[in-house]
Amino acid sequence: DMLCKKLDIIKAEVVVRNIAAGSLVKRYGFAEGTVLDRPIVEIYLKDDDLDDPLMNESHAVALGVATLDELAVLKNRAEAINAVLQQFFTERKLMLVDFKLEFGRHDGAILLGDEISPDTCRLWDLETKEKLDKDRFRFDLGGVEDAYSEVQRRVLELD
């Protein structure tokens, strides 16, 4: 079962990074696959016309995206979700490299407002480091359907 509520979506994408990949590698020169000492939480302005730029707290407040208190909630929720997802995926022999979250407001509360799937997560096989996510499509690796089916199989296997 799933409970859905109409949310006032916050114009921010929250990305949690556990392992260096994607834009983190390009921006900061990490070697792909470097396990980070602690997760990095990044906030991007949700604006396709601007290519979703990375923003800090000052930008977010100045732009009216969120208050400092709301930003603290976003970060805390993202870190809590990360802890749960890391354990969930590790039990299924998957590495949670990074993932994107979107949140919204409902009656004064901040709630998760988007899916969590191989489209919003980077997932690698724990042993082989094979990419089992949207990167298979992004980098023309092929086997997108097979990779998603494998993730589905592992997720459902232990439930």
Buried (B, 14 or more C-beta within 10 A) or exposed (E): EEEEEEBEEBBBBBBBBBBBBBEBBEEEEBEEEEEEEEBBBBBBBBBEEEEBEEBEBEEBBEEEBBEEEBBEBBBEBBBEBBEEBBEBBEEBEBBBBBBBBBBBBEEEEBBBBBEBBBEBBBBBBBEEEBBBBBBBBEEEEEBBEEBBEBBEEBBEEEE
